[in-house]
Amino acid sequence: AAATPVLLRVLSSSVSVAKRAGHIIRDISARKDVGIVLKGGRSDDPQTDADRTAERCIVASLRHQFPHAKIIGEENLGSAEEDKLLVVTSQDEAVLQQQCPANLANVKEEEV
């Protein structure tokens, strides 16, 4: 059997990670104190603990599974140590069953 193309694995992982990030955001948003800070000290760009924690989950999970891919987050949290409790390693099986377009089937992890 042929190996699953990298892009399908990245997409599959992204779906699983997005689900976990959504749960994180809902859980934190249910708290009275959502931990608002000003990103870069700018009053027009607030950031919540939900933003930061969800991004740490997304970035840490994708870096863990795809160490050669370039992962960039919106909140510019830097490359903090991976929080093992936030790392998602599961993949969405429905995505893995999809057909990868032929012109993208040989994309390498370093190209993502």
N, CA, C and O atoms as a GROMACS GRO file, in nm:
protein
  448
    1ALA      N    1   0.084  -0.119   0.000
    1ALA     CA    2   0.000   0.000   0.000
    1ALA      C    3   0.088   0.124   0.000
    1ALA      O    4   0.192   0.128   0.066
    2ALA      N    5   0.045   0.224  -0.073
    2ALA     CA    6   0.121   0.348  -0.082
    2ALA      C    7   0.106   0.428   0.048
    2ALA      O    8   0.003   0.420   0.115
    3ALA      N    9   0.209   0.503   0.080
    3ALA     CA   10   0.204   0.587   0.200
    3ALA      C   11   0.106   0.702   0.178
    3ALA      O   12   0.087   0.748   0.065
    4THR      N   13   0.043   0.746   0.285
    4THR     CA   14  -0.050   0.859   0.276
    4THR      C   15   0.029   0.986   0.246
    4THR      O   16   0.127   1.014   0.314
    5PRO      N   17  -0.013   1.062   0.145
    5PRO     CA   18   0.058   1.186   0.112
    5PRO      C   19   0.066   1.282   0.230
    5PRO      O   20  -0.026   1.289   0.312
    6VAL      N   21   0.177   1.354   0.238
    6VAL     CA   22   0.200   1.449   0.347
    6VAL      C   23   0.086   1.548   0.361
    6VAL      O   24   0.041   1.575   0.473
    7LEU      N   25   0.039   1.604   0.250
    7LEU     CA   26  -0.067   1.705   0.260
    7LEU      C   27  -0.194   1.650   0.323
    7LEU      O   28  -0.262   1.720   0.398
    8LEU      N   29  -0.228   1.524   0.293
    8LEU     CA   30  -0.346   1.465   0.357
    8LEU      C   31  -0.322   1.445   0.506
    8LEU      O   32  -0.413   1.464   0.587
    9ARG      N   33  -0.199   1.406   0.543
    9ARG     CA   34  -0.169   1.389   0.685
    9ARG      C   35  -0.172   1.522   0.758
    9ARG      O   36  -0.221   1.530   0.871
   10VAL      N   37  -0.120   1.629   0.695
   10VAL     CA   38  -0.124   1.762   0.757
   10VAL      C   39  -0.269   1.808   0.772
   10VAL      O   40  -0.308   1.858   0.878
   11LEU      N   41  -0.348   1.791   0.668
   11LEU     CA   42  -0.489   1.830   0.675
   11LEU      C   43  -0.564   1.750   0.781
   11LEU      O   44  -0.642   1.805   0.858
   12SER      N   45  -0.540   1.620   0.784
   12SER     CA   46  -0.605   1.533   0.881
   12SER      C   47  -0.569   1.573   1.024
   12SER      O   48  -0.655   1.580   1.112
   13SER      N   49  -0.442   1.600   1.047
   13SER     CA   50  -0.397   1.644   1.179
   13SER      C   51  -0.456   1.779   1.213
   13SER      O   52  -0.496   1.803   1.327
   14SER      N   53  -0.462   1.868   1.115
   14SER     CA   54  -0.516   2.003   1.137
   14SER      C   55  -0.662   1.998   1.180
   14SER      O   56  -0.703   2.077   1.265
   15VAL      N   57  -0.739   1.907   1.124
   15VAL     CA   58  -0.879   1.893   1.162
   15VAL      C   59  -0.889   1.849   1.309
   15VAL      O   60  -0.967   1.905   1.386
   16SER      N   61  -0.810   1.750   1.347
   16SER     CA   62  -0.812   1.703   1.486
   16SER      C   63  -0.765   1.812   1.582
   16SER      O   64  -0.823   1.830   1.689
   17VAL      N   65  -0.661   1.883   1.544
   17VAL     CA   66  -0.607   1.990   1.630
   17VAL      C   67  -0.709   2.104   1.642
   17VAL      O   68  -0.726   2.160   1.750
   18ALA      N   69  -0.776   2.138   1.533
   18ALA     CA   70  -0.876   2.246   1.536
   18ALA      C   71  -0.991   2.210   1.630
   18ALA      O   72  -1.042   2.297   1.700
   19LYS      N   73  -1.030   2.085   1.632
   19LYS     CA   74  -1.137   2.041   1.723
   19LYS      C   75  -1.093   2.061   1.868
   19LYS      O   76  -1.170   2.112   1.950
   20ARG      N   77  -0.970   2.021   1.899
   20ARG     CA   78  -0.918   2.037   2.035
   20ARG      C   79  -0.907   2.186   2.071
   20ARG      O   80  -0.943   2.225   2.182
   21ALA      N   81  -0.858   2.268   1.978
   21ALA     CA   82  -0.846   2.412   2.002
   21ALA      C   83  -0.984   2.474   2.028
   21ALA      O   84  -0.997   2.563   2.112
   22GLY      N   85  -1.084   2.427   1.956
   22GLY     CA   86  -1.220   2.476   1.978
   22GLY      C   87  -1.269   2.444   2.118
   22GLY      O   88  -1.334   2.527   2.181
   23HIS      N   89  -1.238   2.324   2.168
   23HIS     CA   90  -1.275   2.287   2.304
   23HIS      C   91  -1.203   2.376   2.406
   23HIS      O   92  -1.262   2.419   2.505
   24ILE      N   93  -1.076   2.403   2.380
   24ILE     CA   94  -0.998   2.490   2.469
   24ILE      C   95  -1.063   2.628   2.476
   24ILE      O   96  -1.081   2.683   2.585
   25ILE      N   97  -1.097   2.683   2.361
   25ILE     CA   98  -1.157   2.817   2.356
   25ILE      C   99  -1.290   2.819   2.429
   25ILE      O  100  -1.317   2.912   2.506
   26ARG      N  101  -1.374   2.718   2.408
   26ARG     CA  102  -1.504   2.713   2.477
   26ARG      C  103  -1.485   2.702   2.628
   26ARG      O  104  -1.554   2.770   2.705
   27ASP      N  105  -1.392   2.617   2.671
   27ASP     CA  106  -1.370   2.599   2.815
   27ASP      C  107  -1.321   2.728   2.881
   27ASP      O  108  -1.370   2.766   2.987
   28ILE      N  109  -1.226   2.795   2.819
   28ILE     CA  110  -1.172   2.918   2.877
   28ILE      C  111  -1.275   3.030   2.870
   28ILE      O  112  -1.285   3.110   2.963
   29SER      N  113  -1.350   3.036   2.762
   29SER     CA  114  -1.451   3.141   2.746
   29SER      C  115  -1.562   3.129   2.850
   29SER      O  116  -1.629   3.228   2.880
   30ALA      N  117  -1.582   3.010   2.905
   30ALA     CA  118  -1.685   2.989   3.006
   30ALA      C  119  -1.643   3.043   3.143
   30ALA      O  120  -1.727   3.059   3.232
   31ARG      N  121  -1.514   3.072   3.160
   31ARG     CA  122  -1.466   3.129   3.287
   31ARG      C  123  -1.503   3.276   3.296
   31ARG      O  124  -1.524   3.343   3.194
   32LYS      N  125  -1.510   3.325   3.417
   32LYS     CA  126  -1.539   3.469   3.437
   32LYS      C  127  -1.420   3.554   3.393
   32LYS      O  128  -1.438   3.659   3.332
   33ASP      N  129  -1.300   3.509   3.423
   33ASP     CA  130  -1.179   3.584   3.386
   33ASP      C  131  -1.113   3.514   3.269
   33ASP      O  132  -1.056   3.406   3.284
   34VAL      N  133  -1.122   3.575   3.151
   34VAL     CA  134  -1.066   3.512   3.030
   34VAL      C  135  -0.921   3.553   3.006
   34VAL      O  136  -0.863   3.517   2.904
   35GLY      N  137  -0.863   3.628   3.099
   35GLY     CA  138  -0.721   3.660   3.091
   35GLY      C  139  -0.683   3.748   2.974
   35GLY      O  140  -0.595   3.713   2.896
   36ILE      N  141  -0.748   3.862   2.961
   36ILE     CA  142  -0.719   3.953   2.850
   36ILE      C  143  -0.588   4.027   2.875
   36ILE      O  144  -0.566   4.084   2.982
   37VAL      N  145  -0.502   4.025   2.774
   37VAL     CA  146  -0.379   4.105   2.774
   37VAL      C  147  -0.373   4.180   2.642
   37VAL      O  148  -0.440   4.143   2.545
   38LEU      N  149  -0.294   4.285   2.639
   38LEU     CA  150  -0.279   4.362   2.516
   38LEU      C  151  -0.158   4.310   2.441
   38LEU      O  152  -0.046   4.312   2.492
   39LYS      N  153  -0.181   4.265   2.320
   39LYS     CA  154  -0.074   4.208   2.238
   39LYS      C  155   0.022   4.319   2.199
   39LYS      O  156  -0.018   4.417   2.134
   40GLY      N  157   0.147   4.304   2.238
   40GLY     CA  158   0.246   4.404   2.205
   40GLY      C  159   0.219   4.538   2.270
   40GLY      O  160   0.270   4.641   2.226
   41GLY      N  161   0.139   4.538   2.377
   41GLY     CA  162   0.106   4.661   2.446
   41GLY      C  163   0.008   4.750   2.372
   41GLY      O  164  -0.018   4.863   2.415
   42ARG      N  165  -0.046   4.702   2.262
   42ARG     CA  166  -0.139   4.782   2.180
   42ARG      C  167  -0.281   4.763   2.230
   42ARG      O  168  -0.330   4.650   2.242
   43SER      N  169  -0.348   4.874   2.258
   43SER     CA  170  -0.484   4.866   2.310
   43SER      C  171  -0.585   4.823   2.203
   43SER      O  172  -0.697   4.785   2.237
   44ASP      N  173  -0.547   4.828   2.076
   44ASP     CA  174  -0.639   4.789   1.969
   44ASP      C  175  -0.623   4.642   1.928
   44ASP      O  176  -0.684   4.599   1.830
   45ASP      N  177  -0.542   4.567   2.002
   45ASP     CA  178  -0.519   4.427   1.966
   45ASP      C  179  -0.517   4.338   2.090
   45ASP      O  180  -0.413   4.282   2.125
   46PRO      N  181  -0.632   4.325   2.159
   46PRO     CA  182  -0.635   4.242   2.279
   46PRO      C  183  -0.625   4.093   2.245
   46PRO      O  184  -0.657   4.050   2.134
   47GLN      N  185  -0.581   4.019   2.343
   47GLN     CA  186  -0.561   3.876   2.327
   47GLN      C  187  -0.607   3.810   2.457
   47GLN      O  188  -0.582   3.861   2.566
   48THR      N  189  -0.674   3.697   2.445
   48THR     CA  190  -0.722   3.627   2.564
   48THR      C  191  -0.639   3.503   2.590
   48THR      O  192  -0.562   3.458   2.505
   49ASP      N  193  -0.656   3.449   2.710
   49ASP     CA  194  -0.590   3.324   2.744
   49ASP      C  195  -0.635   3.214   2.646
   49ASP      O  196  -0.557   3.125   2.613
   50ALA      N  197  -0.761   3.223   2.600
   50ALA     CA  198  -0.811   3.125   2.503
   50ALA      C  199  -0.731   3.135   2.372
   50ALA      O  200  -0.694   3.033   2.314
   51ASP      N  201  -0.704   3.258   2.327
   51ASP     CA  202  -0.623   3.277   2.206
   51ASP      C  203  -0.486   3.213   2.221
   51ASP      O  204  -0.441   3.137   2.135
   52ARG      N  205  -0.421   3.246   2.332
   52ARG     CA  206  -0.284   3.199   2.354
   52ARG      C  207  -0.278   3.048   2.371
   52ARG      O  208  -0.191   2.982   2.315
   53THR      N  209  -0.371   2.993   2.450
   53THR     CA  210  -0.368   2.848   2.476
   53THR      C  211  -0.404   2.770   2.350
   53THR      O  212  -0.342   2.668   2.321
   54ALA      N  213  -0.504   2.816   2.276
   54ALA     CA  214  -0.542   2.747   2.152
   54ALA      C  215  -0.425   2.750   2.053
   54ALA      O  216  -0.396   2.650   1.988
   55GLU      N  217  -0.358   2.864   2.042
   55GLU     CA  218  -0.244   2.871   1.950
   55GLU      C  219  -0.131   2.780   1.995
   55GLU      O  220  -0.069   2.713   1.913
   56ARG      N  221  -0.104   2.777   2.126
   56ARG     CA  222   0.002   2.686   2.174
   56ARG      C  223  -0.033   2.542   2.140
   56ARG      O  224   0.055   2.464   2.102
   57CYS      N  225  -0.160   2.505   2.153
   57CYS     CA  226  -0.205   2.371   2.118
   57CYS      C  227  -0.182   2.344   1.970
   57CYS      O  228  -0.126   2.240   1.932
   58ILE      N  229  -0.224   2.437   1.886
   58ILE     CA  230  -0.213   2.419   1.741
   58ILE      C  231  -0.067   2.410   1.698
   58ILE      O  232  -0.027   2.316   1.629
   59VAL      N  233   0.012   2.508   1.739
   59VAL     CA  234   0.152   2.514   1.697
   59VAL      C  235   0.230   2.394   1.752
   59VAL      O  236   0.304   2.330   1.678
   60ALA      N  237   0.215   2.365   1.881
   60ALA     CA  238   0.288   2.253   1.941
   60ALA      C  239   0.250   2.120   1.876
   60ALA      O  240   0.337   2.035   1.852
   61SER      N  241   0.122   2.102   1.848
   61SER     CA  242   0.076   1.977   1.787
   61SER      C  243   0.132   1.959   1.646
   61SER      O  244   0.182   1.852   1.611
   62LEU      N  245   0.122   2.065   1.566
   62LEU     CA  246   0.171   2.053   1.428
   62LEU      C  247   0.323   2.042   1.424
   62LEU      O  248   0.377   1.968   1.342
   63ARG      N  249   0.393   2.114   1.512
   63ARG     CA  250   0.540   2.101   1.516
   63ARG      C  251   0.582   1.962   1.561
   63ARG      O  252   0.680   1.906   1.513
   64HIS      N  253   0.505   1.907   1.654
   64HIS     CA  254   0.535   1.772   1.703
   64HIS      C  255   0.520   1.668   1.591
   64HIS      O  256   0.605   1.581   1.575
   65GLN      N  257   0.413   1.679   1.515
   65GLN     CA  258   0.386   1.581   1.410
   65GLN      C  259   0.462   1.607   1.280
   65GLN      O  260   0.491   1.515   1.205
   66PHE      N  261   0.493   1.735   1.255
   66PHE     CA  262   0.558   1.772   1.129
   66PHE      C  263   0.675   1.866   1.157
   66PHE      O  264   0.668   1.986   1.128
   67PRO      N  265   0.782   1.811   1.214
   67PRO     CA  266   0.895   1.896   1.259
   67PRO      C  267   0.966   1.970   1.145
   67PRO      O  268   1.038   2.066   1.171
   68HIS      N  269   0.948   1.927   1.022
   68HIS     CA  270   1.017   1.993   0.910
   68HIS      C  271   0.930   2.095   0.838
   68HIS      O  272   0.977   2.164   0.747
   69ALA      N  273   0.804   2.106   0.877
   69ALA     CA  274   0.713   2.203   0.815
   69ALA      C  275   0.731   2.338   0.887
   69ALA      O  276   0.769   2.342   1.003
   70LYS      N  277   0.703   2.445   0.817
   70LYS     CA  278   0.711   2.579   0.877
   70LYS      C  279   0.575   2.612   0.936
   70LYS      O  280   0.477   2.626   0.863
   71ILE      N  281   0.569   2.625   1.068
   71ILE     CA  282   0.444   2.653   1.139
   71ILE      C  283   0.453   2.795   1.194
   71ILE      O  284   0.544   2.827   1.271
   72ILE      N  285   0.358   2.879   1.156
   72ILE     CA  286   0.356   3.018   1.200
   72ILE      C  287   0.222   3.045   1.267
   72ILE      O  288   0.117   3.013   1.212
   73GLY      N  289   0.227   3.104   1.387
   73GLY     CA  290   0.104   3.135   1.460
   73GLY      C  291   0.074   3.284   1.457
   73GLY      O  292   0.164   3.367   1.443
   74GLU      N  293  -0.052   3.317   1.469
   74GLU     CA  294  -0.098   3.457   1.466
   74GLU      C  295  -0.052   3.537   1.586
   74GLU      O  296  -0.018   3.655   1.572
   75GLU      N  297  -0.050   3.476   1.702
   75GLU     CA  298  -0.026   3.551   1.825
   75GLU      C  299   0.121   3.575   1.856
   75GLU      O  300   0.154   3.638   1.956
   76ASN      N  301   0.210   3.526   1.772
   76ASN     CA  302   0.355   3.548   1.789
   76ASN      C  303   0.403   3.509   1.928
   76ASN      O  304   0.468   3.588   1.997
   77LEU      N  305   0.371   3.388   1.968
   77LEU     CA  306   0.407   3.342   2.101
   77LEU      C  307   0.550   3.290   2.108
   77LEU      O  308   0.597   3.252   2.216
   78GLY      N  309   0.617   3.287   1.997
   78GLY     CA  310   0.754   3.236   1.996
   78GLY      C  311   0.756   3.085   1.997
   78GLY      O  312   0.653   3.020   1.974
   79SER      N  313   0.870   3.030   2.022
   79SER     CA  314   0.885   2.884   2.019
   79SER      C  315   0.900   2.831   2.160
   79SER      O  316   1.000   2.768   2.194
   80ALA      N  317   0.800   2.855   2.241
   80ALA     CA  318   0.802   2.808   2.380
   80ALA      C  319   0.805   2.655   2.381
   80ALA      O  320   0.766   2.589   2.284
   81GLU      N  321   0.850   2.602   2.490
   81GLU     CA  322   0.852   2.457   2.507
   81GLU      C  323   0.713   2.399   2.482
   81GLU      O  324   0.612   2.458   2.521
   82GLU      N  325   0.711   2.284   2.418
   82GLU     CA  326   0.582   2.218   2.395
   82GLU      C  327   0.519   2.179   2.528
   82GLU      O  328   0.586   2.124   2.616
   83ASP      N  329   0.393   2.208   2.542
   83ASP     CA  330   0.318   2.164   2.659
   83ASP      C  331   0.258   2.029   2.621
   83ASP      O  332   0.163   2.022   2.543
   84LYS      N  333   0.311   1.924   2.677
   84LYS     CA  334   0.270   1.788   2.640
   84LYS      C  335   0.121   1.765   2.656
   84LYS      O  336   0.062   1.683   2.586
   85LEU      N  337   0.058   1.838   2.749
   85LEU     CA  338  -0.086   1.822   2.769
   85LEU      C  339  -0.167   1.882   2.655
   85LEU      O  340  -0.282   1.846   2.635
   86LEU      N  341  -0.107   1.974   2.580
   86LEU     CA  342  -0.177   2.039   2.470
   86LEU      C  343  -0.154   1.971   2.335
   86LEU      O  344  -0.228   1.997   2.240
   87VAL      N  345  -0.054   1.885   2.326
   87VAL     CA  346  -0.020   1.824   2.198
   87VAL      C  347  -0.124   1.719   2.158
   87VAL      O  348  -0.154   1.627   2.233
   88VAL      N  349  -0.177   1.738   2.038
   88VAL     CA  350  -0.274   1.644   1.980
   88VAL      C  351  -0.198   1.561   1.876
   88VAL      O  352  -0.130   1.615   1.790
   89THR      N  353  -0.210   1.429   1.886
   89THR     CA  354  -0.140   1.343   1.790
   89THR      C  355  -0.237   1.264   1.702
   89THR      O  356  -0.195   1.192   1.612
   90SER      N  357  -0.366   1.278   1.728
   90SER     CA  358  -0.464   1.203   1.649
   90SER      C  359  -0.483   1.265   1.511
   90SER      O  360  -0.447   1.381   1.487
   91GLN      N  361  -0.540   1.187   1.423
   91GLN     CA  362  -0.570   1.233   1.288
   91GLN      C  363  -0.716   1.204   1.258
   91GLN      O  364  -0.774   1.110   1.312
   92ASP      N  365  -0.775   1.286   1.174
   92ASP     CA  366  -0.913   1.269   1.134
   92ASP      C  367  -0.919   1.161   1.025
   92ASP      O  368  -0.870   1.182   0.914
   93GLU      N  369  -0.978   1.049   1.057
   93GLU     CA  370  -0.979   0.935   0.964
   93GLU      C  371  -1.056   0.965   0.835
   93GLU      O  372  -1.019   0.915   0.729
   94ALA      N  373  -1.160   1.045   0.843
   94ALA     CA  374  -1.237   1.078   0.722
   94ALA      C  375  -1.150   1.153   0.622
   94ALA      O  376  -1.161   1.130   0.501
   95VAL      N  377  -1.064   1.241   0.671
   95VAL     CA  378  -0.973   1.314   0.581
   95VAL      C  379  -0.874   1.218   0.518
   95VAL      O  380  -0.843   1.228   0.399
   96LEU      N  381  -0.823   1.125   0.596
   96LEU     CA  382  -0.724   1.030   0.544
   96LEU      C  383  -0.781   0.941   0.433
   96LEU      O  384  -0.706   0.886   0.353
   97GLN      N  385  -0.912   0.929   0.428
   97GLN     CA  386  -0.976   0.847   0.324
   97GLN      C  387  -0.992   0.921   0.192
   97GLN      O  388  -1.027   0.860   0.090
   98GLN      N  389  -0.966   1.052   0.193
   98GLN     CA  390  -0.983   1.132   0.072
   98GLN      C  391  -0.870   1.108  -0.028
   98GLN      O  392  -0.762   1.063   0.009
   99GLN      N  393  -0.897   1.140  -0.151
   99GLN     CA  394  -0.798   1.130  -0.258
   99GLN      C  395  -0.721   1.261  -0.265
   99GLN      O  396  -0.781   1.368  -0.272
  100CYS      N  397  -0.590   1.254  -0.262
  100CYS     CA  398  -0.506   1.373  -0.273
  100CYS      C  399  -0.493   1.406  -0.422
  100CYS      O  400  -0.470   1.316  -0.503
  101PRO      N  401  -0.509   1.534  -0.460
  101PRO     CA  402  -0.489   1.570  -0.601
  101PRO      C  403  -0.351   1.524  -0.648
  101PRO      O  404  -0.252   1.541  -0.576
  102ALA      N  405  -0.345   1.468  -0.765
  102ALA     CA  406  -0.221   1.410  -0.818
  102ALA      C  407  -0.104   1.509  -0.817
  102ALA      O  408   0.010   1.472  -0.789
  103ASN      N  409  -0.134   1.636  -0.847
  103ASN     CA  410  -0.026   1.734  -0.853
  103ASN      C  411   0.028   1.773  -0.714
  103ASN      O  412   0.127   1.845  -0.704
  104LEU      N  413  -0.038   1.727  -0.607
  104LEU     CA  414   0.007   1.757  -0.471
  104LEU      C  415   0.050   1.632  -0.394
  104LEU      O  416   0.092   1.642  -0.279
  105ALA      N  417   0.039   1.518  -0.455
  105ALA     CA  418   0.064   1.392  -0.386
  105ALA      C  419   0.209   1.374  -0.343
  105ALA      O  420   0.237   1.299  -0.249
  106ASN      N  421   0.301   1.441  -0.408
  106ASN     CA  422   0.443   1.422  -0.375
  106ASN      C  423   0.504   1.541  -0.303
  106ASN      O  424   0.626   1.552  -0.295
  107VAL      N  425   0.421   1.630  -0.250
  107VAL     CA  426   0.472   1.743  -0.172
  107VAL      C  427   0.544   1.689  -0.050
  107VAL      O  428   0.494   1.599   0.018
  108LYS      N  429   0.660   1.745  -0.021
  108LYS     CA  430   0.740   1.702   0.095
  108LYS      C  431   0.707   1.790   0.215
  108LYS      O  432   0.660   1.903   0.200
  109GLU      N  433   0.731   1.736   0.333
  109GLU     CA  434   0.702   1.809   0.457
  109GLU      C  435   0.775   1.944   0.461
  109GLU      O  436   0.719   2.043   0.509
  110GLU      N  437   0.897   1.950   0.411
  110GLU     CA  438   0.975   2.074   0.412
  110GLU      C  439   0.911   2.181   0.322
  110GLU      O  440   0.941   2.300   0.336
  111GLU      N  441   0.823   2.141   0.232
  111GLU     CA  442   0.759   2.233   0.140
  111GLU      C  443   0.626   2.288   0.193
  111GLU      O  444   0.562   2.373   0.132
  112VAL      N  445   0.587   2.237   0.309
  112VAL     CA  446   0.459   2.281   0.368
  112VAL      C  447   0.484   2.403   0.454
  112VAL      O  448   0.391   2.457   0.513
   0.00000   0.00000   0.00000
